[in-house]
Amino acid sequence: MKNPYFDENDFVLYFGDALEILDEFEDNLFDLIFADPPYFLSNDGITCKSGEMVSVNKGKWDKSQGFKKDLEFIDKWLKKCRNKLKKDGTIWISGTLHNIYKVGYLLEKNDYDIINDIIWFKPNAPPNLSCRYFTHSHETILWARKSTESNHTFNYEKMKYWNNIKDKLKNKDKQMRSVWSIPLLSKSEKLHGKHPTQKPIELLNRIIRSSTNSGDLILDPFLGSGTTGIVASLLKRRFIGIEAKKDYLDLTIRRYKDEKVADLLYSPEEDNQITNYL
């Protein structure tokens, strides 16, 4: 196994190609995998950012290689991830219309069992500058277990409670639904820099709280700015991340070392409330 780029307190980062590094892990290792893979969105179009027209291109890694090659790439990393999941492990995968239907098809082809599709609704999504289609204001996140035989973790009661904690526990027995309204990044989440596909802390908070327990081992094979690892660490989970660009690994480390990041996730009082309630 190659040496980690960073290793501290069960927070481990590797620099390199995810398809190569995944092969170095033993099988049946991870309790949960969160994958934020390339969406193949970089098609020379335009988008709106901070009120200005900008290129939609994010980098060479996000460009489509054509339908067949895109399918082959997704199929490869899904196969490898399934081998690395524990028997009762689950995987979460984010995407848009550009990739998520390919992902869903290949999940079933590779014998995963899809549990939920989560709609992440963005109440502050940027406007559509072309005015030729409905404004994109959501992403889809697929949650799947390793097989139909998996006894997957779902912290049902905790998520009922967390769904209402911001509303001072009114209707505290209401189930959390599959449409999550979570704003795009606040300035405080971009303090140390920003990845073009960075996910909000609250999004990973719900994913990790709902489907893992303290001490579980989480993998993010497309690390980006490290939100998965930051939340995993704050929630007392063990974490391994893989990233092909050193700049983003360094951004992740800066975020990890910033003690103020914890204030963006939850307060000890809120966590105590959950413990006491349950």
Backbone torsions as a table, in degrees:
resi	resn	phi	psi	omega
1	MET	NA	132.0	179.6
2	LYS	-66.8	156.5	179.6
3	ASN	-69.1	141.5	178.1
4	PRO	-66.5	153.2	172.7
5	TYR	-73.8	-31.3	-180.0
6	PHE	-153.4	138.7	-177.8
7	ASP	-150.4	110.6	-178.8
8	GLU	-155.4	121.9	172.9
9	ASN	51.6	53.6	178.7
10	ASP	62.4	26.9	174.9
11	PHE	-124.6	102.7	-169.0
12	VAL	-122.5	132.0	-179.7
13	LEU	-122.2	137.7	176.6
14	TYR	-118.2	140.7	177.4
15	PHE	-102.4	124.1	178.0
16	GLY	149.2	-171.3	-178.7
17	ASP	-78.5	126.1	-177.4
18	ALA	-59.0	-38.9	-177.8
19	LEU	-63.5	-31.7	179.1
20	GLU	-81.6	-43.9	-176.0
21	ILE	-70.4	-33.4	178.3
22	LEU	-56.3	-36.3	-179.0
23	ASP	-64.2	-20.6	-175.9
24	GLU	-84.2	-14.7	178.0
25	PHE	-83.3	149.0	175.0
26	GLU	-69.5	155.6	178.5
27	ASP	-71.5	159.3	175.5
28	ASN	56.6	45.7	-173.0
29	LEU	-103.4	-39.0	-168.0
30	PHE	-100.6	142.1	174.8
31	ASP	-81.0	-32.6	-178.8
32	LEU	-149.7	142.5	171.7
33	ILE	-122.7	128.8	169.6
34	PHE	-110.8	123.7	-178.6
35	ALA	-120.1	122.7	173.8
36	ASP	-115.1	76.2	-170.7
37	PRO	-79.2	175.1	172.6
38	PRO	-55.7	136.6	178.5
39	TYR	-91.9	-10.2	-174.7
40	PHE	61.7	42.8	-178.3
41	LEU	-90.7	-18.8	-172.7
42	SER	-78.3	86.6	-173.9
43	ASN	-119.7	24.3	178.7
44	ASP	70.1	17.5	176.9
45	GLY	-85.3	-167.2	-179.3
46	ILE	-124.4	158.0	174.9
47	THR	-147.8	177.0	-179.5
48	CYS	-111.0	130.6	178.7
49	LYS	-138.3	120.0	-179.2
50	SER	53.3	37.9	176.6
51	GLY	81.7	4.4	-178.2
52	GLU	-119.5	150.2	176.0
53	MET	-78.2	125.1	180.0
54	VAL	-135.7	164.8	176.5
55	SER	-68.7	143.4	177.7
56	VAL	-80.1	-10.9	-176.5
57	ASN	-65.9	132.6	-178.4
58	LYS	-109.4	-24.5	-178.7
59	GLY	156.8	167.3	-179.2
60	LYS	-58.8	-33.3	-177.7
61	TRP	-64.9	-18.5	-176.0
62	ASP	-102.0	2.2	-179.3
63	LYS	-84.1	137.1	176.6
64	SER	-67.0	141.2	175.9
65	GLN	-102.8	13.0	-176.1
66	GLY	102.1	155.0	-172.2
67	PHE	-53.4	-49.4	-174.9
68	LYS	-65.4	-46.1	-178.1
69	LYS	-69.8	-35.4	176.1
70	ASP	-62.0	-43.8	177.3
71	LEU	-60.5	-43.5	-178.8
72	GLU	-62.5	-41.4	179.4
73	PHE	-62.9	-48.1	-179.8
74	ILE	-62.5	-43.2	-178.8
75	ASP	-60.5	-40.3	-178.8
76	LYS	-63.3	-49.8	-175.1
77	TRP	-74.6	-28.3	175.8
78	LEU	-66.4	-41.4	178.0
79	LYS	-61.1	-47.1	-178.4
80	LYS	-64.3	-42.0	-179.9
81	CYS	-63.9	-39.6	-179.9
82	ARG	-62.2	-40.2	178.7
83	ASN	-62.8	-31.7	-175.4
84	LYS	-87.5	-13.0	177.4
85	LEU	-75.8	143.6	170.3
86	LYS	-64.3	166.0	-178.7
87	LYS	-54.4	-39.5	-177.9
88	ASP	-101.7	16.8	-177.2
89	GLY	-79.2	163.2	178.0
90	THR	-132.4	162.5	178.3
91	ILE	-130.0	138.7	174.2
92	TRP	-114.6	134.2	-178.5
93	ILE	-134.3	127.1	-179.8
94	SER	-97.9	154.0	178.8
95	GLY	-176.0	179.1	174.7
96	THR	-127.9	-175.0	-179.5
97	LEU	-58.0	-19.7	-177.9
98	HIS	-71.0	-23.8	-177.0
99	ASN	-139.6	-20.5	-165.9
100	ILE	-69.2	-28.1	179.2
101	TYR	-74.5	-32.6	172.9
102	LYS	-64.6	-43.7	-179.8
103	VAL	-61.0	-46.1	-179.1
104	GLY	-60.4	-44.3	178.6
105	TYR	-60.5	-44.7	-176.0
106	LEU	-75.7	-26.1	171.7
107	LEU	-59.0	-48.3	-179.9
108	GLU	-67.9	-39.7	179.3
109	LYS	-60.1	-33.3	-178.1
110	ASN	-96.1	17.8	171.1
111	ASP	70.7	19.2	166.4
112	TYR	-72.0	164.7	175.2
113	ASP	-121.6	112.2	-176.5
114	ILE	-73.3	128.1	-177.5
115	ILE	-95.7	-49.8	-176.7
116	ASN	-146.3	153.1	160.6
117	ASP	-113.4	121.0	-179.0
118	ILE	-97.0	132.8	173.5
119	ILE	-98.5	113.8	174.4
120	TRP	-90.1	101.8	179.7
121	PHE	-85.3	130.5	-178.5
122	LYS	-104.8	98.4	-176.4
123	PRO	-64.7	-19.3	179.6
124	ASN	-115.2	35.4	-179.8
125	ALA	-62.0	146.4	179.1
126	PRO	-67.4	154.9	-178.6
127	PRO	-71.2	162.6	177.2
128	ASN	-91.7	112.4	-173.8
129	LEU	-77.7	-26.4	-177.2
130	SER	-78.0	-25.7	-179.2
131	CYS	59.0	32.6	-179.3
132	ARG	-119.1	5.7	176.2
133	TYR	-161.5	169.6	178.5
134	PHE	-64.9	144.4	-178.3
135	THR	-66.0	126.4	177.7
136	HIS	-67.7	119.3	-177.4
137	SER	-137.2	21.9	176.4
138	HIS	-154.5	161.1	167.2
139	GLU	-124.7	156.3	177.8
140	THR	-106.0	135.6	176.9
141	ILE	-123.0	119.3	179.3
142	LEU	-92.7	134.8	177.0
143	TRP	-116.0	122.2	-177.4
144	ALA	-136.0	148.9	174.4
145	ARG	-99.9	165.0	-172.5
146	LYS	-60.6	-36.6	178.2
147	SER	-161.0	173.4	177.7
148	THR	-66.9	-15.8	179.4
149	GLU	-88.3	-5.1	-176.4
150	SER	-73.1	136.5	173.3
151	ASN	-99.2	77.4	-169.4
152	HIS	-72.2	155.3	177.3
153	THR	-80.7	130.0	169.6
154	PHE	-144.4	112.4	-178.4
155	ASN	-84.3	71.5	-172.2
156	TYR	-57.0	-50.7	-177.0
157	GLU	-65.3	-39.7	178.3
158	LYS	-61.0	-41.3	-177.0
159	MET	-73.1	-30.9	171.9
160	LYS	-60.5	-43.5	-177.8
161	TYR	-69.3	-46.8	-177.3
162	TRP	-63.3	-30.6	179.5
163	ASN	-59.1	-25.1	-173.4
164	ASN	-118.6	-0.1	-174.7
165	ILE	-64.3	-32.9	179.6
166	LYS	-74.2	-13.6	179.8
167	ASP	-105.0	27.6	176.6
168	LYS	55.0	38.2	171.6
169	LEU	68.1	17.2	173.0
170	LYS	-69.0	142.4	-179.0
171	ASN	51.7	46.2	-170.9
172	LYS	-66.4	-11.2	179.0
173	ASP	-96.2	9.1	-179.5
174	LYS	-74.8	131.2	180.0
175	GLN	-68.7	146.0	172.4
176	MET	-75.1	131.5	-177.1
177	ARG	-95.5	178.1	-172.4
178	SER	-92.4	5.6	171.3
179	VAL	-109.9	117.7	-176.2
180	TRP	-112.5	118.4	176.5
181	SER	-91.3	106.7	-176.8
182	ILE	-135.9	120.4	-178.8
183	PRO	-63.8	159.3	171.6
184	LEU	-64.4	175.3	-170.5
185	LEU	-56.7	135.9	170.6
186	SER	-82.6	165.5	179.3
187	LYS	-60.2	-34.1	-177.7
188	SER	-66.1	-25.7	178.7
189	GLU	-82.7	-10.9	180.0
190	LYS	-108.3	15.0	-173.3
191	LEU	-59.0	-37.3	-175.2
192	HIS	-99.4	6.8	-176.3
193	GLY	126.3	177.2	-175.0
194	LYS	-146.7	136.1	172.2
195	HIS	-92.4	145.3	-176.0
196	PRO	-65.4	-18.2	177.2
197	THR	-121.1	29.0	-176.9
198	GLN	-60.0	135.3	179.9
199	LYS	-97.5	146.0	178.7
200	PRO	-65.4	147.6	178.7
201	ILE	-58.2	-40.0	-177.6
202	GLU	-63.6	-31.8	178.6
203	LEU	-63.4	-48.9	179.2
204	LEU	-71.1	-28.6	175.5
205	ASN	-57.2	-47.6	-179.0
206	ARG	-67.3	-42.0	-178.4
207	ILE	-62.4	-48.5	-174.8
208	ILE	-74.3	-40.0	176.9
209	ARG	-61.5	-39.2	-172.6
210	SER	-75.3	-30.0	-167.0
211	SER	-127.8	14.7	172.9
212	THR	-142.0	169.4	175.8
213	ASN	-125.5	165.3	179.7
214	SER	-53.3	133.2	179.4
215	GLY	91.3	-12.2	178.9
216	ASP	-64.8	157.0	-179.1
217	LEU	-104.2	124.6	-175.8
218	ILE	-116.5	140.6	176.5
219	LEU	-119.6	138.2	168.1
220	ASP	-124.9	106.3	-175.8
221	PRO	-79.4	-12.8	177.3
222	PHE	-126.7	74.3	-162.7
223	LEU	-60.6	-42.3	-176.3
224	GLY	62.0	-126.7	-177.2
225	SER	-88.2	1.2	171.5
226	GLY	86.9	17.1	-178.1
227	THR	-57.5	-40.6	178.8
228	THR	-57.1	-46.6	-178.9
229	GLY	-67.5	-39.3	179.6
230	ILE	-60.2	-48.8	-179.1
231	VAL	-66.8	-42.8	179.3
232	ALA	-57.0	-44.9	-179.4
233	SER	-63.8	-45.1	-179.2
234	LEU	-65.5	-28.5	179.1
235	LEU	-94.0	13.2	174.6
236	LYS	65.9	36.3	171.0
237	ARG	-104.1	156.3	173.7
238	ARG	-85.2	149.8	-171.6
239	PHE	-142.8	141.6	170.2
240	ILE	-131.5	131.1	178.5
241	GLY	-127.2	149.4	178.6
242	ILE	-125.4	133.4	-179.9
243	GLU	-146.6	140.0	-175.8
244	ALA	-92.1	-4.9	179.7
245	LYS	-122.4	125.3	-177.2
246	LYS	-64.0	-33.2	179.7
247	ASP	-57.7	-39.2	-178.7
248	TYR	-77.2	-31.3	173.1
249	LEU	-63.1	-42.4	179.3
250	ASP	-66.6	-36.6	175.5
251	LEU	-62.7	-43.6	178.1
252	THR	-59.5	-43.7	-178.8
253	ILE	-64.4	-40.9	177.6
254	ARG	-61.3	-41.7	179.0
255	ARG	-67.1	-41.1	-179.4
256	TYR	-62.0	-37.6	-176.6
257	LYS	-83.1	-8.9	-179.7
258	ASP	-84.8	107.5	-177.6
259	GLU	-63.9	-22.9	-178.5
260	LYS	-71.7	-16.6	179.2
261	VAL	-59.1	-32.4	-179.7
262	ALA	-58.5	-30.0	-179.3
263	ASP	-67.2	-20.3	-179.5
264	LEU	-81.8	-13.3	-173.7
265	LEU	-97.5	-59.2	-177.1
266	TYR	-167.9	161.7	175.9
267	SER	-101.6	153.0	176.4
268	PRO	-57.0	-33.2	-179.9
269	GLU	-63.4	-42.0	179.3
270	GLU	-65.3	-41.2	-180.0
271	ASP	-66.1	-37.6	175.9
272	ASN	-64.2	-38.1	177.9
273	GLN	-59.2	-43.8	179.5
274	ILE	-61.9	-46.7	-178.8
275	THR	-61.2	-45.3	-178.8
276	ASN	-65.3	-39.4	-178.5
277	TYR	-65.8	-40.3	-176.0
278	LEU	-81.5	NA	NA
